[in-house]
Amino acid sequence: MTRSILHMLTPLKHMSPFDVNMAADAGFDVIVPYTGVMVSEVASLVQDAIFSRAPQHGVRTGLFIAGKNAEMALDMVDVARNAFVPPFQLHVFADPAGSFTTGAAMVAVVSKVLREKTGQDLAGRRVVLFGGTGVVAYCAAVLVAQQGGHPVLVGYDGRERVARIASSMKERFDVEVEAVDGSTADLRREVSREADIILSAAAAGVQVLTEDDLTVANRLLVAADVNAVPPAGIAGVDVQAAGEPLPSGRGVGVGALAIGNVKYQTEAGLFRRMLEADQPLVLDFRDAYELAVRIAG
């Protein structure tokens, strides 16, 4: 069989060792990282890759898109797809900073816990997302909106940046996402007051809500935190929590390890899907979510 080759692109100085290890363990024969790659360079790299192999070997050639910016990664996906010259194609999988699969896993696990504990789904739920300028919050907000929820992006440095991000989500995915200012403790408490679900994807080691803050969240059903570095992003959410009651007495928690287990299986599963497919695939966080839902059960 023709050897499987994965070309791994990032605009950053280094390719993530995490993603390289995941690809190797999934079974790719050859893995080549490319660093400092700009959007404008993707098309030529794609065409070098597809024209150097017979069309039937496109399914043995993959392109992985990394980095730390959701919109840039999605732009790279679009450029890569547009560079295809059928029947010359290859697989494309975007997971910048591993955050597409993390965000997908977060929403999938929270959805499962919400159903188990309340019998409800995300439709109509007000979902507040801290870490609103990051990739995890980006894809989680889109997924929540696509499930009928009302996502609210919280900006730690004010409303302006998250408002621009919400606008780009509307343009790209036709979803409605609210943007709010979370630059002070009082503002964060206020946005939590009307939250049904709180998702924290803030920087590691940053606590965005204290136990006192949670006492005002009278409607809280589920609080989830992807941060495994102390202190917890949301006070009282243990890293291993998988639906345990919160100390505040309202709602249940979902911790980083419960989310991380599904994230790991999702990223590994998408790499294996590329290796097993008989047609070239283009994968982003929406595909990750479909798989994460099945993995989460």
Steps between C-alpha positions, in 0.01 A plus 500: 500500500614856428647660809281745691644852521381779729611858430452704820472880455519771765550878484691474829870444567447139608261220413327361807673181625159391631353495150810334350477223758127457435555469127783251545299286740205505260724328245632752244819367340660838422437823693651829382454828694502839329533806725445871441245424227272785392156466342636619166744207489250221556381459140847438358579248774175316433564483128856377552353222713218397266685515169792291626276194544247319283139614560408172668769566763334821617342297779853410616596868524387730780531865596473595869447866588617619842575841652309695766244695302161358403430737213845457346467122520159511333638733231779249438241224463315705239820576307605133510162382372501758222849385394372152411497410131269198488572217485817622678399552865612414854369491857484825702462505879504824700556494876690816603660456845292182531215736580249398234490150647506642855207734434307222331565266792398768750163558336442126450571411864297793635208401276516143630513610865217749444277227355585255776446746785208707370352327197564819303717580200683816395208647308390825662772489767706813572862381481765740634854441369803642681826516305296649219795604283646147487456213255316268741235763571475580128403152388294431815294815439428403139406146602270623778327734255462221246332288770248776564665651807575866570879539532647802678870579446660676796796729430755522782634826351165651408230444241671627186708195406233241577247709306723480192533124548123461537453701181740272312306195624181651361667563165665159473240270660180711511464459877401755764752543781473766770813686615537655847759678711658284772792723591408531868383260770167681526439467126587128509258448787229686312532290183498183712174602668288398200711206384353152462842362408846645563799386293847613601775488236712773654880485522644225719535600863253790476189484718216691338227418754534452876265304724339829601448589133309176446252581777330751268459242218147402600421325171824303473463143376856407390840666540793362298870587511773388258776630728695229684757743646417628853311703591188379321355741248166456676533450875371165619524319165734207563717392207344152513140618540255335263168628624561527875308771694680832540585626850269797444206260502386604154580295193766240432860521384695359206878505538801511271578129516146395408519733200861409421426129476240564229725757330788251479282229350345748257830627360636145474178385337511771233861414414399135464200598289739667255705183478196278448297715260459410135425864403686818603352666810491863618461507880448783750333541840156406368629158398681480835170570677317218319769255608526642854126453551532132411805457724336680793196278461 
